[in-house]
Amino acid sequence: MSLFNVYPLFDITPVKAKDVYVYDENGTQYLDLYGGHAVISIGHSHPTYVGKLQQQLANIGFYSNSIQNPLQQQLADKLTTISGCNLYELFLCNSGAEANENAIKLASFHTQKHKVVAFKNAFHGRTSAAVAATDNPKIVAPINAQQAVEFVEFGDIEALTKILAKGDVCAIITEIIQGVGGLDEASTAFYKTVEQLCKQFGTLLIADEVQSGFGRTGDFFAFQKHGIEPDIISMAKGMGNGFPVGGILIHPKIKASFGLLGTTFGGNHLACTAALAVIETIQQEKLLDNVDEISTYFIHKVSQISEIKKVKGRGLMLGLEFDFPIAELRKELIYNHHIFTGSSKNSNLLRILPSLTVKKEHVDVFINALTKALELQKV
């Protein structure tokens, strides 16, 4: 049986990983500045993470949500402490797409409305409503396109107000910093106006923190810089450091009832243990401080490279924009300099999403490699 061929693959086979490095079957070491789409938050094979998962697996790895699982409450308590989101309640699931799917569904239940507003270049996942709210027609099947979604330019308050005034919008969903779309972020004034419009028109505000959450920007959640209070916050990726786990934080004005949401695997013992290990490591190793320090250092270093026209994003969710497509540059970095980086919908943008444990010496290795790779571009 062959694999269903939907992924373009680099000819590299990692078999081992530790902190910011991965190793292929030949023992070649690669500097990982992409973290598997921003998933690796506390470094590959972190000893705290590995130890806690091993211990939990030796006891119980899974049971369904029909029984008591104290680890879920422990995770909710830890999330309250580290995020400061004191008012919210937690629902656990398995992925970012599932988190956004549940967020949209919950907004529709709460408001009894059916339309969603998303923004141009958004990416919210590949499930039914989440993919309909993703601005990429190539991955939206006809069955998904039945969803009622309208797209607005990031920052266009006038267009947004006109749509909301029709009275049928259950939710506005937005990445605070767009990931796949190319690291764009709107202004604080825009986000605050969106928050006010949601209240005015009886619409819920969903902050998609799947890629930007769990400390990646230096704040625990990216929306916190803007002083807003979303109705629902979705999270995943760095939450489990590689273990599949996601969730939504839900404002208390949205009331729970039995059967409203559900999942077989969400919030299982191993998933909760993974997320708890991530939070413990972020706190103990002061990784949010490290994000700020390394981000400042990184931005200073790349600002000296003339070929880089703009640095986008913040924290360790960064994009380097050139005036040429970066596909060949990425290949040069991975095959000849052994450094993983990422791409985006913006073909000129190189994405940098390393573990929050990355150090200045790793940045220096990248800068040296990037400088050499750019010299080859000129030849």
Secondary structure, 3 states (H helix, E strand, C coil): CCCCCCCCCCCCCEEEEEECEEEECCCCEEEECCHHHHCCCCCECCHHHHHHHHHHHHHCCCCCCCCCCHHHHHHHHHHHHHHCCCCCEEEEECCHHHHHHHHHHHHHHHHCCCEEEEECCCCCCCCHHHHHCCCCHHHCCCCHHHCCEEEECCCCHHHHHHHHCCCCEEEEEEECECCCCCCCECCHHHHHHHHHHHHHHCCEEEEECCCCCCCCCCCCCHHHHHCCCCCEEEECHHHCCCCCCEEEEECCCCCCCCCCCCCCCCCCHHHHHHHHHHHHHHHHCCHHHHHHHHHHHHHHHHCCCCCCCEEEEECCEEEEECCCCCHHHHHHHHHHCCEECECCCCCCEEEECCCCCCCHHHHHHHHHHHHHHHHHHHC
